[in-house]
Amino acid sequence: MAEELTFDIPVGAGVGTRANADGEPVTPKDAATVILLRDGARGVEVFLQHRVKGMPFAGGMTVFPGGGVDSRDVDASVSWTGPEPAWWAERFGCGESLARALVCAAVRETFEESGVLLASIGDAVVTDTTPYQEAREKLVSRELSLAAFLEANGLTLRADLLRPWANWLTPPQEPRRYDTCFFVAVLPEGQEADSATSEAVSTGWQRPEEAIADAKEGRRMLMPPTWITLAELGEFGSAAAVQAVEREIVKIMPTLVRDGDKVRVVMDPA
């Protein structure tokens, strides 16, 4: 069994938490989050979104792109290259069907929320997503499934552009709970991440340490998984180095405990 980990954040820093819910714990919804990376002039940069305050979950928070698994993400007809679902299932400790759905959700949500498409035509990774903007809107509205979108455009999902990073489980006291698998991916050459999503008021690239500094100064709000992930990423010198690391994925359920002038995030293996 993995050891308990702790991570201290100064009291008053931009740490986002939600009020506890009454009654029985809700069943967590499976979700995928993708940490988009690129190499900037001063080191690794991550793509961040400042969510609309009125959003039911993480409203007003600064987050990575991502969202819940759609029932159609499990479609086995998806054209796929890279590590097979069995490989992902082993990394995330889940069944192959769910592993397939998580990878598909990661690719779909990244495209919906940032316009970055982790797919290829033949062996060539997509460099221009302009032809797919109408389909992007239909994916957002759920008029179109990922499998149908890929098939209609002769595209192949590129699971090899993703790497597993972490697995966070919302504590049982929260009114909305997610079992979220975190992935990392380097921004494909020629593509640009955009702000064309109704879920965010602003987006942009930032060095992890700068995002944390903004949170400490109250200029942004971060949930503990986002803060801790940014702290981890700040240890790497390049996007390639992040993708090359082999991580053991352990499902973590954080607990926040006030400890003097700090908030101690206790990261218990779930």
Summary of the structure (lengths in Angstrom):
residues: 270
radius of gyration: 17.9
end to end distance: 10.0
largest distance: 57.2
contacts: 860
relative contact order: 0.25
helix: 29%
strand: 31%
